[in-house]
């Protein structure tokens, strides 16, 4: 597995699915941001965001994630967000105030 993964899956007649996984940390945030900037223009009007198999994350990714959700609202893109977090990750998300984003 690469250090991190940002992937968009498109299926005819269904929501696009944007998936994040791996090391979602400051050392990869700039690359993730650049990939998102290229992908955002390809999103359909409905998007499913999945964060799964996260080995590590930090505040820089949470800020980027929050910015993505705000951008989707501005662009009137309907989305659902699913963060498949383990117990330790959930504690960190709730403690950071970002649990409402998942």
N, C-alpha and C positions, 0 to 999 in steps of 0.2 A: 504494500500500500504506500502511495505517495505520502508526503508529510501532511497534505491537506487535499481536499477535493471540493470543487464547486462544479456542479453538473446540472444542466437543464435537460429535461426529457419532455418531448412534445408528442402528444398522441391526438390524433384526429378526433374531434368531438368531445374531448376531455380536457380537464385542467392541465396546464403545463405544470411540471414538478421541478422545483429548484431544490437541490440537495447540497448540504454542507456536511463535511465529515473530516475527521482527523485532527490535526493540531491547529486549532483556530486561535492563534496567538499573535502577538505584536510582530513577531518575525515574519509572519505571512500576511499580515493585514493589508499591506500595500498591494501585493499580488492579487489577493482576493478582491479588493476594491477595483482594481483595473479589470479583472474578469467580469465583475458585476456591471461595470460601466459599459462594457461591450454587450452584455446579455440583456440589460434592461430594455433596450429598444425592441427586443424580440419577444417580450412577454405578451401573452394574449390578455384578454380582459379578465381572466380568472387564473389564479396561480395557487398552487399548494407548495408551501415551504416546509422542508423536512431537514432537521438537524439531528444527525444520528452518528453513532460510532465515533463520538468525540473522545479523543485521547487527552486533550487539554484545551482550555480556552481561557481568555482573560478579558479585561475590561475593553481593550481595543476592539475585539471582535463584537462584544456586546453593543458598543457604540455604533459600529458599522451596521450591525443587525437592526438596531433601533432606527437608524437613518434609512435603511432599506424599507422598513415598514412604513415610515413617514412618507417616503417617496411614492410608494404604492398607493397610499391614501390620496396624495396630491394628484396622481395620474388616474385616479378612479379605477384602479385595478383591484378587483375583489380577491381576497386571499384568505387562506387558512394556514396557520402555522403550527407545526408539531415539533417539539424538541423532545427527543427520546433520551432523557437524562437519567443517570443512575442517582441513587440517594444522595451521594456526596455532591454531585453537580447541582441537584435540586436545592440543597442547602445553600450553596454558593449563589445560585440565581435568586433565591428568595432573600438572602442577606444583602444582595446588591441592589435590590429594588427592580430587577428586570423580570421577575417571575410573571408579570402581567403580559409580557411579550411572547411568552411561549404558549 
